[in-house]
């Protein structure tokens, strides 16, 4: 991609489309065993994804990481092959060899594989966002101009805010699951609990009282029995 096109993309802003993938079902292939490959491998194995890294050499930290996460992280000391790429959902390109990068990209595009170029995110299909989690909430954050430090700064602030809602989110999540037993009332129940007014009751220790002011004893007894 030439310089002018790159500048146009930045000027127009980059639009992302997010989807949360179930980690244990995700197979990630990383091409390159250096520092970049290590960083990406660490991110995915810590989120319990199945990861394979193919390279002729491996960074020392990556080798240690493979020992710690031996059940889900495999290092393949061999030449890149289409066979390696074929059973992966996501391909991470983490090397500097332009010829090899182009081969991987071409294969991914022809076989509808999602791929990320660690050295130049614009030339790939996406980026790995900053991901944080509390006990009950997981969120990811990105910026439009490839600003990792800014994303970390913002994610810290967002995480602090989310922590204030963490137990509340757990509480209403449990009630929502129980509300499925009342299909005719589910929308009413979820609308009643999913707002800041109900959170105020929760913070005061009056969530149950608020529920009983709106719904019958039998329903509330069932909803809060978890």
Residue, then its C-alpha position, 0 to 999 in steps of 0.5 A: x500500500x503506497x504512502x498516499x493511500x495510507x494517509x487517506x485511510x488515517x484521514x478518513x478514520x479506521x472503522x472496526x467491526x468487533x466480535x467476541x470469539x470463544x477462546x477455547x474454540x479459536x485456533x491461532x497460527x503465528x508465523x514468526x517466532x521473534x519478539x512480535x510473535x512472542x507478544x501475540x502468543x502471550x496475548x492469545x494463550x493468556x486468553x486460553x486460545x489454542x496457538x501454534x507458532x511456526x518458525x526456524x528460530x524462537x525467542x527465549x521468552x516464547x520458549x519459556x511461554x510454551x513450557x508454561x502453556x504447554x497444553x495450548x501453545x505449540x512451537x513448530x520448528x519447520x518451514x512454513x506450509x499451507x498445511x500449517x495455515x489450513x486449520x487455523x481460524x486466525x493467522x498472525x504474520x509476525x516476521x519481516x520477510x516481505x516475500x513470505x508475508x505476501x505468500x501468507x496474505x495471498x493464501x489467507x485472502x484466497x481461503x477466507x482466513x482472517x489475518x493480522x500483520x504485526x508490522x503494519x496493521x493497515x495491510x492486514x484485516x485487523x488488529x489485536x485490541x487492548x483487552x481487559x477484564x474484571x470478574x464479570x465484564x470483559x472489554x476490548x479497546x482500540x484507537x483509530x490511529x494506531x496508538x497503543x499507549x493511548x489505548x492503554x491509558x483509556x483502557x485503565x480509565x474504562x476498567x476503573x469505571x467498570x469495576x464500580x459496576x462489576x457486582x451489579x452486572x453479575x447480579x442483574x445477569x443472574x436475574x436475567x438468566x432466571x427471567x427466561x423462565x417467565x417469557x411473558x415478563x422477561x422484557x419487563x424484568x430486564x428493563x426494570x433491572x437494566x438501568x442506573x435507577x435500579x443500580x442505586x437500589x442495589x448500592x443501597x442494599x435495596x435491590x430485592x425491595x425494589x423488585x418486590x415493589x414491581x413483581x409478585x412474591x413468587x416471581x421475585x423469590x424465584x429470581x433471587x434464588x441463586 
